[in-house]
Amino acid sequence: MKGHSTLRKSLLVLILLVIAWGTASCTMETESRPRAWIDYPREGLSVPVGEPVAVLSHAFAREGVAEVVLSVNGEAYRRDAPHEAETDFAEVSQEWTPTEAGAYTLQVRVYDTAGEVSNPATISVRVTGEIIVEAIEIEPATDTPTPTITVTPTLVSVTPEVVTVPVVCPPQATALQDANCRSGPGTAYEVVGSLSMGQSSTVAGRNQDSSWWVIERPGGAGTCWVWAELVSLSADACEIAFVEPPPLPPTNTPTPTNTPTSTVVVDTTPPPAPLQLKPLNGQNMGCIPDTILRWEAVSDPSGIAEYQVEMQRHPGDNNWVSAPGSIFTGIGGAEKAISVECGWAYRWRVRAIDGAGNVGNWSGWFSFTVPLT
């Protein structure tokens, strides 16, 4: 019976793969954002506790699939890169072993080589257990004074009722990396909290274009705003209410007085270190000729005059050396296009200089690799 069950499961997986491949072929030409879908297990499937489950999914990214992230109940469980670098369509198998019985939500997201992330593919499964009952049979007495005891183990399978886990609203926002939480939707607003990578909070609202989420303030009262690119939602089908953003904080505008003397305030405070966004720290970019470094813009009472970026590459023997160009200066925006060479590991950092000439601290190093193939 077990062999027949295994055969049926294998045939089901094959059918799902054919359907998924056909769907991907029809939409691949028009899809611009990375996509992910789960082929196995199917929605509502029951699996035994303690048994490994192969989560089979497909990933599509026009810019090339960089990695596939499997999350369980909103928590990142594992990250895997496709076997073939820079492929725009990949099949990925990720093993998950449930340790407790109950209802679970599995999600798969795709990151492309440009750092874009797909909406999550989501399914619900039920984890159950099996009970082993040992039946003891005693043979009747014979001429032999010592009775023979035969122990026959009997496997009794408990078939639970299949429960479909409903979508829970409002959804949870889970940080994909360390993220600031601000008093409004933009870097001009004050930082009032933060989310650590993997930490979650309940979504309470959004701005007009859903580029910022209002979440319950972690570790404090009230709410704050987090950039949508830095978090993932546990459910996409929830209706999230629009929240009117607060007024922008006032800028330092001098107030004229009738007093002939004036006090000149000299700004001696350097701007804060920018938060790096792309490429993700430790990301495998594939063999590409160029990429874009991107960071979160910072604010300063004297304004930001420029950003500076320092690049290094790793030739081996735990030694980093300056990359061609070394330091890029005079950057007016929050990103920089750079050229790279295949077969190197790179790292980069960024700092800001305000209008008063104060030089801010460097950010931490973010590394990425550009392999030969």
N, C-alpha and C positions, 0 to 999 in steps of 0.2 A: 504493500500500500504506500509506503514511504517513497519508493521509486516512482510510482505513478504520480504522486503529489509533486515530486521534484520535476518530472517531465512536464506536468501542466504549468508549473511556475516558469519553466524555461521557455515554453511556447508563448506564454503571456508576455514575458519580457521581450521576445523577438517581435511579436505583433506591435507592442508599444513602440519599439525602436523604429519599425517601418513607418508607423503613423507619424512619429515625431520627426523622422527624416523628411517625409513628404511635406509636412507642414513647414519645416525650416526652409526647404527648397523653394516653396511658393512665396515666402515672405522675405527671404534673405536680401533680395534686390532692393526692397523698399525700406527695410529697417535700418535706421541710422544709429540707434542706441543699443548697447549690449542687451542681450536677452538670455534668459535661462528658463528651462523647464525640467521638471522631474519626471522621469519615465518609470522608475520603480523606487520604493513601493507605491502602490496605488492609494488613492484617497480612501481613508477609513479602514485600511488593512490592519489585522491583528497580528502581532509578532510576539514570540515568547521572550520573557525577560532573560537577560544574560546571554542571549544568542546574537552574534554579530549580524548586522543588517547592512547589505551593500546598497547604498543610496546611489542609484544610477541616474545621471542627469546629462543633458546636452547644453552646450554654451555656444552662443554666436556673438561675435563682435567684429564690426567692419574694420576696426583698427588693429585687430589681432587680440586673441584671448590671452590675458596675462595670468590670471588665477581665478579659481572658483572657491567660494567660501560657503561652507555648510554650517548653519546655525540650528540649535535645538532649543526650543522655547525662548527664542530671542537672544540666546548666548552663542557667540561664535565657537564652533566645535573644532573645525579644522580648515586649513587652507591648502589647496593643491593647484599646481600649475599643470597645463596639458602636456602630454608626452612630446608633442611637436610644437616647437616655438613658433610664434607669429602666425599660427593657424587662425583662421577666422571662424572655424566651426570645429568643435571638439566634443568628444564623449569622455566623461569623467566618472569614475567609480570611487566613492568615499565611504569607508566603513564606519558604522556607528553601532556601539554596543550599549543597549539600555540596561541600567542597573536596578531600576525599580519599575513596578507595574504602574500603569496610569495612562492618561491621555497626553500625547506629545505633538507639538507643532514643529515640522521640519521646514526649513527655508534654504534656498540656494540662490546666491547672487554671483554675478560675473563682473570682473574688472578687466577693462581692456588695457592695452599698452599705453594709452594716453591718460589713464587714471579714471576714466568714466566708469560708472557702476550701473548695473541693471536694476530694474524693479525685482523684488524677490519672487521666486517661484515657491509656492506654499502648499503643503499638504498636511493632513492630520492623520496620525496612526494611533492605535491602541496597543499597549504593551500588557501582555497577560503572562500567567505562569502555568506550569504543568505539575500535577500531583502524582507521585509514584506510590502506589499502595502495594505492600507485600502481603500476599495470602499464604498462610501456612496450612498445609495438608498433612495429617497424621495417618499413616497406613494402619489398618487393623492388626492386632497382635497375631503372630504366627507361632510356630514351634520355637523360633529364636526368641530368647527372653528379652533381647534388646530391640525396642521398636525403631523403625526407620522413619526419620522426619525429612520430608521433601519441602524445600522452600521455593515457591514459584513466584517471582516478581511479576506483577501485573501492572501495566502502564494504563492509567486512566486519564484520558485527555479531557480537560475542561474547556468547553467551547463557550467563550463569553459572548454576551450580546455586543454587537458592533455598535459603537457609539460615535457619531459624527460630532467633532468638536466645533461649536459655532465660532464665528468671527467675533472677537472681543473688542468692543469699542468703549471709550476712546482707545486708540492704539498706544503702544509703548515705543518711545524713541530710544534706540540703543546706539551709543557712540562707536563709530568705526575707528576713531583715534581720539586722543585727548582733545577736547573742544571747549572753547570759552562760551559762557552763557551771559548775554548782555541785557541791558535795560530796554533795548529796542532793536529793530531789525537792521543792523548796520554797524560797521566798525567805528562810527562816530559816537556810538552809545557806550556808556560805562560798562566794564566787565563786573558783574555782580555774583558770578558763580562759575562752576565748571563741571564738565562730565569727563570722567576718566574712560579710557578705552574699555568697551564692554559694559559700562554702567548704563542703566536704563532709567527713564522717567516718563510719566504720563503726559501725553500731548493734550493741550488745552485750547489750542487755536492756531491760526496761521495768518500770514500777511496776504496781500492781494494776489500775488503770483505764486504763492506756496514755496517761495525760496527760503523762508525762515519759518520755524515752528515755535509756538509758545508752549513751554513745558513747565511742569511744576518744579520750582527751584530746588535743586539738590541740596540737602542739608540746611534748608532755611524755609522761611514762610514766603508765600506769594509765588509769582511766576517770573520767568525770564525767557529770552529769545536765543535760539541756537540755529546756526546756518544748516539748511537742509542737506547740503553736500557732505556734512560730517557725521550724519546719523542715518540709521535705517529704521523704518517703521515695521511693527509687527503685523499690521494689516493695512492693505491699500484701499479696501472697500468702504472704510468708515467715512462718514460725512463730518468734516472738521470745520468749525465755525470761523468766519473771518473776524479778526480782532484789529481794531483801529490802532495803528502804531502811535506811541507817545510823541510829543513834539521833540524835535532835535534839540540836544543840549545847546545852551548859548555859547557863542564864541567870545573870546576875550576882546571886546571892543572898548577902546579908551573913552571915557566920559569927559567931555570938555568942561572946564570950570572957569569961573571968573578970576581965580587966583593966578597972578602972573607967574608964579613959580610952579614947576611941575616935577614930579618924581619919575625918573626913568627906571623901569623895572627890567633888569637884564635876565634873560632866560639862560640859566646854567644847567638845566636838567636835560639829560639826553633822552631821546625817545626810547620806548621799549623795544625789545627784540621781536621781530616778526615771527608769526607762526607759519611753519612750512606746510604746504598742502600737497603738492605733486612734484615729482613722483613720490609714491608712498615709500617710507623708510624700509629698505631691504627688498624693493621690487625688482624683478627680472624683466627688463625692457625688451629682450630679444635683440637680434642684430639689426640696429637701426642707425642711420647716419646723423640724426639730430633729434632733439626733444625739447620740451618747454619746462622750465623750472617755474613754479607758481607758489606764492605765499600770500598770507592775509595782510592787507595794508594796515598800518598803524597810524595813530593820530598823535599830534603834539601841539601845544599852544602856539608854537612858532611855525607850524606847518612842516611838512616833510619836503626837504629840498631834493633828496635823491636816495636811492638804495644802492648798496654794493653787494656783489655776490662773489664768493671765493670758491674755486673749483680745485679739487685734487683727484688724482687717480692712483691706483694701487698696483705697482709693478711686481709685488711679491715680497717675501721675507718680512712681513709685518711693517712695511715702510710705505708711507704715502708721500707722493711728490706733487709739485704743482702741475696742473693740467695746462695744455696750450691756452694762452690768454690769462691764466691764473686768476686775476681779479677783474671783474667787470664793474665799472663805475658809471655814474651818471644815469642810472636807470630811473625813469620817471613813473613807471607803472608798477604793478604787483606781479610781473612775470618777466622771464628772460628766455629767449630762444637760444639754444647752444648747439654746437656740433660735437658729436662723440664718435669714437672709433670702436669697432667690434673687438672683443677679446679683452676688455678692461673692466675693472670695478671702479666706480666713481663715488665721490662724496662731495656735498656742497653745504654751504651755510650762507646766511644773509644778515645784513644789518642796515639800519636806517640812520640818516643824518638830517637833523632838522634845519629850519631856516635860520636859526641862530648859530649854526656851525657845530652844535653838540653832536658828537658821534655816539650812537647807541651801541649796546653790547651785541656781539654776534649771537645768532641763534645756535642751537645744537647742530651737530653734523647729521645730515640725512644721506644715506648711501643707497646706490642702485647699481645693477650690473648690466652690461651690454655684452653678452656672450658672442662667440664666433658664429654660432648657428642658432 
